[in-house]
Amino acid sequence: MDLEKPAGRPAAAPAGEGCLVVAVRVPVRIVVLVLVVPVRMVWDALAVAGRFLNDTVLRPLGRALLWVGRAVFVWPFVGLWRYVLVPLGLALAWLGRVLVVLPAVALHRHVLVPLGHAAGWLYARVLTPVGRALAAVGGAVWLGRCLVVVPSVWLYRWVLTPVGRAVAWCAGGLVWLVATVVSWVGRGLYWTARILLVLPALAVWRWVLVPVGRVLAVVAREVGDALGHAWRIAGHVSLAVGRFLGTVLRWVFVEPVRWVYRSVLTPVGHVVRDAVLRPAAEAARAVGRATRQALAAARASVRETRAGIRRALLGEPAGAPARAERKPQFTHRREPTGPEARTLGSSTTALTKD
């Protein structure tokens, strides 16, 4: 991570910084840098330990806890919903349909509809002909007008209308009175709540919380910037310390071991190989060669003895061609033993028959 700003983009000073920002920034960054460097080093060590702990302990434990949580909390509620609440809801829906919906539908279909049809039939088939007959009779009409219509009109005009207007005026006055009382009570409660709650809260917010919040915002921003810079610097310090420790370990342990191997053990191994192992291998090969020659001579002597005994006891077989006995001769061939030899145990002497 680069601590310096890129050269292509000139650093623009943030607008609106005052003396408070300048006074807070430098000491906060110094203190935070001093405090964060050891914390970052400890954090790096804890991060490695945390990864190992997460992979070996926390993740299997979390999976086990997840399974236990499902078994304890999720599956019982799923079973309750699926096997208790859903069947109960279906049963209640069926009961509501049977006890409410079906009786209402039957009442409408078998009671109200026939009554409506009967009333319509009575009006169309009975009342309408009777009314027409009465209208056809003039005297009956005049009599009905004098006995029914005139008293009804007088009763409606001079009794029911004034009474209705008086009732309506009283009801309107009562409604206006109630609305006025409710309005004044609401205004009183509104101004009481405004004076006792809203205005003090607004004053506290405007004159106390906003300035304090701005100061805290400046301090928090500077602390955050300081933490970021200190964290990055601590990362570089931690990297430098790690490289230093790696270099120290390499020069203390690795380089001495490498020097001992290269300067001491390798020449000693070469001397042991040239002075001890190769002569011992040559001697072992010579002993093996002499042993093989002795064994070959012994086998040839045994074969000749066995053939002589067979001829002495059984005679020469008839028709067998006379063959001259010839002993095998061995020649020695030396192989290169210099740098051309690939392995220490490769044979340097080969036996070939003529």
Phi, psi and chi 1 to 4 in degrees:
 res  aa     phi    psi   chi1   chi2   chi3   chi4
   1 MET       -  129.7 -176.1  178.0  -65.3      -
   2 ASP   -85.9  124.7 -168.7    4.9      -      -
   3 LEU   -82.4  -22.2  -65.5  178.9      -      -
   4 GLU   -89.5  151.7  -62.9 -179.0   -4.2      -
   5 LYS   -76.3  149.0  -64.9 -176.0  178.2  178.7
   6 PRO   -61.8  146.4  -20.6   30.1      -      -
   7 ALA   -72.6  -24.6      -      -      -      -
   8 GLY   -71.2  -27.3      -      -      -      -
   9 ARG  -111.2  112.4  -66.6 -177.9  -59.2  173.4
  10 PRO   -68.0  140.6   23.6  -33.0      -      -
  11 ALA   -72.2  123.9      -      -      -      -
  12 ALA   -99.8  126.0      -      -      -      -
  13 ALA   -67.7  131.4      -      -      -      -
  14 PRO   -61.4  136.9   21.8  -31.2      -      -
  15 ALA   -76.0  146.5      -      -      -      -
  16 GLY    86.5   13.9      -      -      -      -
  17 GLU   -83.1  132.8  -68.8 -172.6   -8.4      -
  18 GLY  -112.1 -166.4      -      -      -      -
  19 CYS   -67.7  -29.7   60.0      -      -      -
  20 LEU   -63.3  -42.2  179.2   61.9      -      -
  21 VAL   -64.2  -45.6  176.7      -      -      -
  22 VAL   -65.7  -37.7  177.6      -      -      -
  23 ALA   -71.6  -28.2      -      -      -      -
  24 VAL   -88.9  -32.2  169.7      -      -      -
  25 ARG   -65.4  -52.4  177.8  177.8  -63.0  168.3
  26 VAL   -65.4  -52.0  175.9      -      -      -
  27 PRO   -64.5  -35.0   20.1  -31.7      -      -
  28 VAL   -64.3  -41.7  166.3      -      -      -
  29 ARG   -67.9  -37.9  -71.0 -167.6  176.8 -176.6
  30 ILE   -63.9  -48.5  -66.1  173.5      -      -
  31 VAL   -63.0  -42.8  173.4      -      -      -
  32 VAL   -66.5  -38.7  168.3      -      -      -
  33 LEU   -62.2  -44.6  178.1   61.1      -      -
  34 VAL   -62.6  -36.3  173.4      -      -      -
  35 LEU   -81.8  -27.3  -65.2  177.0      -      -
  36 VAL   -87.1  -26.9  166.4      -      -      -
  37 VAL   -58.0  -53.4  169.6      -      -      -
  38 PRO   -64.7  -33.4   21.9  -32.7      -      -
  39 VAL   -64.1  -39.7  173.7      -      -      -
  40 ARG   -66.0  -39.6  175.6   60.2 -173.8  -95.4
  41 MET   -64.6  -44.4  -61.7  178.9   65.7      -
  42 VAL   -63.0  -36.9  174.9      -      -      -
  43 TRP   -63.0  -41.3  173.6  -97.7      -      -
  44 ASP   -62.0  -43.8  -67.6  -24.2      -      -
  45 ALA   -63.7  -43.1      -      -      -      -
  46 LEU   -66.5  -30.7  -69.0  177.9      -      -
  47 ALA   -64.8  -43.7      -      -      -      -
  48 VAL   -62.8  -46.4  176.7      -      -      -
  49 ALA   -63.3  -37.4      -      -      -      -
  50 GLY   -65.7  -40.7      -      -      -      -
  51 ARG   -61.2  -45.6  -68.1 -166.8 -170.9   98.1
  52 PHE   -62.2  -43.3  175.4   75.7      -      -
  53 LEU   -65.6  -37.1 -174.5   64.1      -      -
  54 ASN   -65.6  -41.7 -179.6   45.5      -      -
  55 ASP   -72.8  -32.8  -65.8  -24.6      -      -
  56 THR   -98.8  -27.8   56.4      -      -      -
  57 VAL  -121.2  -55.2  177.8      -      -      -
  58 LEU   -68.5  -41.7  -64.1 -179.5      -      -
  59 ARG   -65.9  -48.1 -173.3  172.8  -64.3  174.0
  60 PRO   -61.4  -38.5  -23.2   33.8      -      -
  61 LEU   -64.3  -40.7 -178.7   60.8      -      -
  62 GLY   -62.9  -40.9      -      -      -      -
  63 ARG   -63.6  -41.2  -69.2  175.7 -179.7  173.4
  64 ALA   -64.3  -43.6      -      -      -      -
  65 LEU   -64.7  -35.9  -68.5  177.7      -      -
  66 LEU   -63.1  -43.5  178.5   61.5      -      -
  67 TRP   -64.4  -41.6 -175.3   86.5      -      -
  68 VAL   -64.9  -41.2  171.4      -      -      -
  69 GLY   -62.1  -41.1      -      -      -      -
  70 ARG   -63.2  -43.2  -73.6 -179.6  179.0  176.7
  71 ALA   -67.9  -30.8      -      -      -      -
  72 VAL   -91.0  -38.9  173.7      -      -      -
  73 PHE  -108.0  -43.8  -64.3  103.4      -      -
  74 VAL   -79.9  -54.9  177.6      -      -      -
  75 TRP   -62.1  -38.8  -66.1  -19.8      -      -
  76 PRO   -62.2  -42.3  -26.2   35.4      -      -
  77 PHE   -67.3  -36.3  -71.2  104.5      -      -
  78 VAL   -63.8  -44.4  170.9      -      -      -
  79 GLY   -63.8  -39.9      -      -      -      -
  80 LEU   -62.1  -44.6  178.9   64.5      -      -
  81 TRP   -66.1  -43.5  169.8  -97.9      -      -
  82 ARG   -76.5  -39.4 -176.7  174.9  -62.6  174.1
  83 TYR  -106.3   -7.1  -60.7  108.1      -      -
  84 VAL  -121.8  -59.0  176.5      -      -      -
  85 LEU   -69.6  -42.2  -63.9  179.6      -      -
  86 VAL   -64.7  -48.8  172.7      -      -      -
  87 PRO   -61.2  -38.0  -24.4   35.0      -      -
  88 LEU   -64.5  -42.2 -177.2   60.9      -      -
  89 GLY   -62.1  -40.8      -      -      -      -
  90 LEU   -63.9  -39.2  -65.9  176.8      -      -
  91 ALA   -66.2  -42.6      -      -      -      -
  92 LEU   -64.9  -39.0  -68.2  176.7      -      -
  93 ALA   -62.4  -40.3      -      -      -      -
  94 TRP   -66.1  -40.7 -179.1   80.8      -      -
  95 LEU   -65.0  -42.5  -72.6  176.2      -      -
  96 GLY   -61.7  -38.9      -      -      -      -
  97 ARG   -66.5  -40.9 -176.7  172.9  179.6  -88.3
  98 VAL   -73.7  -39.4  171.4      -      -      -
  99 LEU   -89.0  -23.7  -62.9  177.8      -      -
 100 VAL  -116.4  -55.3  178.0      -      -      -
 101 VAL   -68.2  -50.6  177.5      -      -      -
 102 LEU   -64.1  -42.1  -67.6 -179.3      -      -
 103 PRO   -62.9  -39.7  -26.8   35.7      -      -
 104 ALA   -63.6  -43.0      -      -      -      -
 105 VAL   -63.8  -41.0  171.3      -      -      -
 106 ALA   -66.4  -40.3      -      -      -      -
 107 LEU   -62.2  -43.8  178.0   64.1      -      -
 108 HIS   -66.1  -40.8  176.7  -91.4      -      -
 109 ARG   -76.7  -39.6 -177.8  176.8  -61.3  173.1
 110 HIS  -104.1   -8.8  -60.4  -70.2      -      -
 111 VAL  -119.2  -59.9  176.7      -      -      -
 112 LEU   -68.7  -42.3  -61.8  179.5      -      -
 113 VAL   -64.2  -45.7  172.2      -      -      -
 114 PRO   -62.6  -37.8  -27.3   36.9      -      -
 115 LEU   -63.7  -41.7  -72.7  176.7      -      -
 116 GLY   -63.2  -41.7      -      -      -      -
 117 HIS   -63.9  -40.4  -69.6  170.7      -      -
 118 ALA   -65.7  -39.9      -      -      -      -
 119 ALA   -65.2  -41.3      -      -      -      -
 120 GLY   -63.4  -41.0      -      -      -      -
 121 TRP   -65.5  -40.0  179.4   84.9      -      -
 122 LEU   -64.3  -41.6  180.0   64.2      -      -
 123 TYR   -66.1  -43.0  174.2   77.9      -      -
 124 ALA   -74.9  -35.2      -      -      -      -
 125 ARG   -99.2  -19.5  -62.5  -59.8  178.2   89.9
 126 VAL  -117.1  -57.2  177.3      -      -      -
 127 LEU   -70.3  -38.5  -63.9  179.1      -      -
 128 THR   -64.6  -46.1  -59.8      -      -      -
 129 PRO   -63.4  -38.2  -27.2   37.4      -      -
 130 VAL   -64.4  -43.1  169.8      -      -      -
 131 GLY   -63.8  -39.6      -      -      -      -
 132 ARG   -65.9  -38.8  -71.8  177.3 -178.9  176.4
 133 ALA   -64.9  -41.7      -      -      -      -
 134 LEU   -66.5  -35.8  -68.0  175.2      -      -
 135 ALA   -67.9  -31.3      -      -      -      -
 136 ALA   -70.1  -27.8      -      -      -      -
 137 VAL   -90.0  111.3  179.5      -      -      -
 138 GLY   -66.9  -41.1      -      -      -      -
 139 GLY   -65.5  -39.6      -      -      -      -
 140 ALA   -64.4  -34.2      -      -      -      -
 141 VAL   -68.3  -45.4  172.8      -      -      -
 142 TRP   -63.6  -40.4  179.3   80.3      -      -
 143 LEU   -64.1  -42.6 -179.2   62.1      -      -
 144 GLY   -65.0  -35.6      -      -      -      -
 145 ARG   -67.1  -41.4 -176.8  173.8 -178.9  -86.1
 146 CYS   -71.5  -35.7  -67.4      -      -      -
 147 LEU   -88.3  -23.0  -64.8  177.4      -      -
 148 VAL  -118.9  -53.3  177.0      -      -      -
 149 VAL   -70.6  -49.8  176.9      -      -      -
 150 VAL   -61.8  -48.7  173.7      -      -      -
 151 PRO   -61.6  -35.9  -25.8   36.7      -      -
 152 SER   -66.3  -43.2  -60.8      -      -      -
 153 VAL   -64.0  -43.4  172.0      -      -      -
 154 TRP   -63.0  -43.8 -176.8   84.2      -      -
 155 LEU   -62.2  -40.8  178.5   64.3      -      -
 156 TYR   -68.6  -41.1  173.8   77.1      -      -
 157 ARG   -75.8  -43.5 -178.3  175.4  -64.0  174.9
 158 TRP  -101.9   -8.2  -58.7  103.9      -      -
 159 VAL  -121.4  -59.9  176.5      -      -      -
 160 LEU   -70.1  -39.2  -64.2  179.1      -      -
 161 THR   -65.6  -50.0  -59.8      -      -      -
 162 PRO   -60.4  -41.7  -26.2   37.4      -      -
 163 VAL   -62.1  -42.5  171.7      -      -      -
 164 GLY   -63.8  -41.8      -      -      -      -
 165 ARG   -64.8  -40.0  -71.2  177.6  179.6  176.7
 166 ALA   -63.6  -42.2      -      -      -      -
 167 VAL   -64.9  -41.1  171.4      -      -      -
 168 ALA   -66.0  -40.9      -      -      -      -
 169 TRP   -63.6  -43.1 -176.4   81.0      -      -
 170 CYS   -62.5  -43.0  -67.6      -      -      -
 171 ALA   -64.9  -41.8      -      -      -      -
 172 GLY   -62.7  -42.5      -      -      -      -
 173 GLY   -62.1  -41.2      -      -      -      -
 174 LEU   -64.3  -41.3 -178.2   61.3      -      -
 175 VAL   -64.7  -43.1  169.7      -      -      -
 176 TRP   -61.7  -41.5  176.2   81.6      -      -
 177 LEU   -62.8  -45.0  179.5   62.1      -      -
 178 VAL   -64.7  -42.8  172.5      -      -      -
 179 ALA   -64.2  -40.9      -      -      -      -
 180 THR   -62.7  -45.5  -56.1      -      -      -
 181 VAL   -61.9  -45.2  171.9      -      -      -
 182 VAL   -63.5  -39.3  171.0      -      -      -
 183 SER   -64.7  -45.8  175.4      -      -      -
 184 TRP   -66.2  -39.5  -77.9  103.8      -      -
 185 VAL   -63.6  -42.0  170.4      -      -      -
 186 GLY   -63.0  -42.3      -      -      -      -
 187 ARG   -63.3  -39.6  -70.2 -179.2 -178.6  180.0
 188 GLY   -63.5  -44.3      -      -      -      -
 189 LEU   -64.9  -38.3  -66.3  176.6      -      -
 190 TYR   -62.7  -49.7  167.4   74.3      -      -
 191 TRP   -68.3  -33.4  -77.2  104.5      -      -
 192 THR   -63.4  -48.1  -58.4      -      -      -
 193 ALA   -65.2  -36.7      -      -      -      -
 194 ARG   -65.2  -43.1 -177.8 -178.1  176.6   87.0
 195 ILE   -73.5  -40.1  -66.9  172.3      -      -
 196 LEU   -84.6  -27.5  -64.8  179.6      -      -
 197 LEU  -118.7  -52.4  -60.8  176.7      -      -
 198 VAL   -70.7  -51.0  177.2      -      -      -
 199 LEU   -62.5  -44.4  -65.9  179.5      -      -
 200 PRO   -61.9  -41.7  -25.2   35.3      -      -
 201 ALA   -64.0  -39.3      -      -      -      -
 202 LEU   -65.6  -39.6 -175.8   62.1      -      -
 203 ALA   -65.9  -43.7      -      -      -      -
 204 VAL   -61.5  -42.4  170.6      -      -      -
 205 TRP   -64.6  -44.9  168.5  -99.1      -      -
 206 ARG   -75.5  -40.3 -178.2  174.3  -62.9  174.5
 207 TRP  -103.2  -10.8  -56.7  108.3      -      -
 208 VAL  -120.4  -59.3  177.7      -      -      -
 209 LEU   -69.0  -40.7  -64.2 -179.6      -      -
 210 VAL   -64.3  -49.0  171.2      -      -      -
 211 PRO   -61.3  -44.6  -24.4   35.5      -      -
 212 VAL   -61.6  -40.7  172.5      -      -      -
 213 GLY   -63.5  -40.0      -      -      -      -
 214 ARG   -63.6  -43.9  -70.9  176.9 -179.3  174.9
 215 VAL   -61.9  -45.2  173.0      -      -      -
 216 LEU   -64.5  -35.0  -68.4  178.7      -      -
 217 ALA   -64.4  -42.8      -      -      -      -
 218 VAL   -62.9  -47.0  171.0      -      -      -
 219 VAL   -62.5  -44.3  173.7      -      -      -
 220 ALA   -64.8  -39.4      -      -      -      -
 221 ARG   -64.0  -44.8 -175.0 -176.7   63.8 -170.2
 222 GLU   -66.1  -39.7  -65.8  -57.1  -36.4      -
 223 VAL   -63.9  -39.9  169.6      -      -      -
 224 GLY   -64.5  -44.5      -      -      -      -
 225 ASP   -61.4  -42.7  -65.9  -20.6      -      -
 226 ALA   -63.8  -40.7      -      -      -      -
 227 LEU   -62.4  -40.6  -76.1  173.9      -      -
 228 GLY   -62.8  -48.8      -      -      -      -
 229 HIS   -62.0  -45.8  -71.4  -70.6      -      -
 230 ALA   -63.9  -36.7      -      -      -      -
 231 TRP   -65.9  -41.3 -170.6 -101.0      -      -
 232 ARG   -67.0  -43.3  -70.7 -170.2  -68.1  -87.9
 233 ILE   -63.1  -41.0  -64.9  172.3      -      -
 234 ALA   -63.4  -34.0      -      -      -      -
 235 GLY   -62.7  -42.8      -      -      -      -
 236 HIS   -65.5  -40.6  -73.6  -80.3      -      -
 237 VAL   -63.1  -43.4  172.8      -      -      -
 238 SER   -62.6  -40.3  177.3      -      -      -
 239 LEU   -63.8  -42.5 -179.0   61.3      -      -
 240 ALA   -64.0  -42.0      -      -      -      -
 241 VAL   -63.7  -41.6  170.7      -      -      -
 242 GLY   -63.0  -42.7      -      -      -      -
 243 ARG   -64.8  -39.3  -70.7  178.9  178.8  176.0
 244 PHE   -61.7  -46.1  173.0   74.3      -      -
 245 LEU   -63.3  -38.3  -67.5  177.8      -      -
 246 GLY   -63.7  -41.6      -      -      -      -
 247 THR   -64.1  -42.5  -54.8      -      -      -
 248 VAL   -61.9  -46.1  169.8      -      -      -
 249 LEU   -62.5  -38.4  -68.5  176.6      -      -
 250 ARG   -65.8  -43.3 -178.3  167.7   62.7   86.1
 251 TRP   -75.4  -24.4  -76.1  103.3      -      -
 252 VAL   -84.3  -38.4  170.4      -      -      -
 253 PHE  -113.3  -49.5  -64.4  100.8      -      -
 254 VAL   -72.7  -50.0  178.5      -      -      -
 255 GLU   -63.5  -42.8  -68.0  -62.1  -28.2      -
 256 PRO   -60.4  -42.3  -27.4   36.1      -      -
 257 VAL   -63.7  -42.5  172.3      -      -      -
 258 ARG   -63.6  -42.0 -177.9 -177.0  -62.9  176.1
 259 TRP   -64.1  -42.7  179.9   83.4      -      -
 260 VAL   -62.1  -41.8  168.2      -      -      -
 261 TYR   -66.1  -43.3  174.5   77.1      -      -
 262 ARG   -78.1  -38.3 -176.2  177.2  -62.2  174.1
 263 SER   -95.6  -22.5  -57.8      -      -      -
 264 VAL  -114.9  -57.7  177.7      -      -      -
 265 LEU   -68.3  -38.9  -63.3 -179.6      -      -
 266 THR   -64.8  -49.4  -59.8      -      -      -
 267 PRO   -61.4  -40.6  -25.1   35.5      -      -
 268 VAL   -61.8  -41.5  170.1      -      -      -
 269 GLY   -63.0  -40.4      -      -      -      -
 270 HIS   -64.1  -42.8  -69.6  172.4      -      -
 271 VAL   -62.2  -45.7  170.2      -      -      -
 272 VAL   -62.1  -40.6  170.5      -      -      -
 273 ARG   -63.9  -45.1 -178.2 -170.5   63.9 -173.2
 274 ASP   -76.7  -34.3  -63.7  -24.6      -      -
 275 ALA   -93.2  -24.7      -      -      -      -
 276 VAL  -119.0  -55.2  177.1      -      -      -
 277 LEU   -69.5  -46.5  -63.3 -179.2      -      -
 278 ARG   -64.7  -45.8  -75.9 -177.4  177.9  175.6
 279 PRO   -60.5  -39.8  -26.5   35.5      -      -
 280 ALA   -62.5  -39.7      -      -      -      -
 281 ALA   -65.3  -41.7      -      -      -      -
 282 GLU   -60.4  -45.2  -67.8  -70.3  -18.3      -
 283 ALA   -62.5  -42.6      -      -      -      -
 284 ALA   -63.2  -40.8      -      -      -      -
 285 ARG   -65.2  -39.6  -77.2 -166.4  -69.0  -88.9
 286 ALA   -63.0  -43.7      -      -      -      -
 287 VAL   -61.7  -41.5  170.9      -      -      -
 288 GLY   -64.9  -39.2      -      -      -      -
 289 ARG   -64.8  -44.9 -174.7  167.3   56.7 -109.0
 290 ALA   -63.6  -38.4      -      -      -      -
 291 THR   -64.6  -43.1  -57.0      -      -      -
 292 ARG   -62.8  -40.1  -73.1 -166.2  -62.5  -87.5
 293 GLN   -63.6  -42.2  -69.1  177.4   -1.8      -
 294 ALA   -64.3  -41.8      -      -      -      -
 295 LEU   -64.4  -39.6  -69.5  176.5      -      -
 296 ALA   -64.3  -42.4      -      -      -      -
 297 ALA   -64.0  -41.0      -      -      -      -
 298 ALA   -63.6  -41.7      -      -      -      -
 299 ARG   -63.3  -40.9  -75.8 -164.7  -63.3  -89.1
 300 ALA   -63.7  -42.1      -      -      -      -
 301 SER   -62.8  -41.4  -60.4      -      -      -
 302 VAL   -63.2  -42.2  169.9      -      -      -
 303 ARG   -63.0  -42.8  -78.2 -163.5  -61.3  -89.8
 304 GLU   -65.2  -40.9  -69.2  177.5   -1.8      -
 305 THR   -63.2  -44.1  -57.3      -      -      -
 306 ARG   -63.5  -38.8 -172.4  171.1   60.4 -111.3
 307 ALA   -67.4  -40.2      -      -      -      -
 308 GLY   -63.7  -41.9      -      -      -      -
 309 ILE   -63.6  -39.9  -67.0  172.0      -      -
 310 ARG   -66.4  -39.7 -174.8  169.7   56.6 -110.6
 311 ARG   -67.6  -36.3  -74.3 -165.8  -59.5  -91.6
 312 ALA   -68.6  -35.8      -      -      -      -
 313 LEU   -86.6  -40.8  -65.2  177.5      -      -
 314 LEU  -108.0  -16.5  -58.2  177.1      -      -
 315 GLY    85.6  172.5      -      -      -      -
 316 GLU   -77.1  129.2 -167.1   70.6   26.8      -
 317 PRO   -62.6  142.5   18.6  -27.6      -      -
 318 ALA   -67.1  139.9      -      -      -      -
 319 GLY    74.9    1.4      -      -      -      -
 320 ALA   -78.9  125.4      -      -      -      -
 321 PRO   -67.8  142.2   26.2  -32.3      -      -
 322 ALA   -71.8  129.5      -      -      -      -
 323 ARG  -122.9  139.2   58.6 -179.9 -178.9  177.6
 324 ALA   -83.3  129.3      -      -      -      -
 325 GLU   -76.6  130.3  -65.4  -69.1  -21.9      -
 326 ARG  -132.3  126.3 -177.6 -178.5  177.7 -176.0
 327 LYS   -78.7  141.2  -64.6 -177.6 -179.9 -180.0
 328 PRO   -69.4  138.1   24.1  -32.4      -      -
 329 GLN  -107.6  143.4  -63.2 -179.8   -0.7      -
 330 PHE  -118.3  140.2  -59.6   94.5      -      -
 331 THR  -119.6  151.1   60.2      -      -      -
 332 HIS  -103.5  136.4  -57.7  -75.3      -      -
 333 ARG  -130.8  122.2 -177.3  170.9   58.3   86.4
 334 ARG   -87.3  136.8  -60.1  -74.8  -65.5  178.6
 335 GLU  -101.3  158.4  -69.2 -174.6   -4.1      -
 336 PRO   -65.1  136.1   21.4  -32.0      -      -
 337 THR  -114.0   11.0   58.7      -      -      -
 338 GLY   -84.3 -150.2      -      -      -      -
 339 PRO   -64.7  -16.4  -21.2   32.7      -      -
 340 GLU   -69.2  -21.4  -64.4   82.3    2.2      -
 341 ALA   -68.3  132.2      -      -      -      -
 342 ARG   -80.8  -46.4  -65.7 -176.1  178.9  179.9
 343 THR  -123.2  161.1   58.7      -      -      -
 344 LEU   -70.5  -32.9 -176.4   62.7      -      -
 345 GLY   -93.0    8.8      -      -      -      -
 346 SER   -70.9  146.2   61.0      -      -      -
 347 SER   -71.2  140.2   62.2      -      -      -
 348 THR  -110.1   -6.0   57.7      -      -      -
 349 THR  -134.3  131.8  -55.7      -      -      -
 350 ALA  -122.4  142.7      -      -      -      -
 351 LEU  -102.8  127.9  -61.1  177.0      -      -
 352 THR  -129.0  140.1   57.7      -      -      -
 353 LYS   -88.6  144.3  -66.6 -177.0  178.9 -179.1
 354 ASP   -76.5      -  -66.7  -20.4      -      -
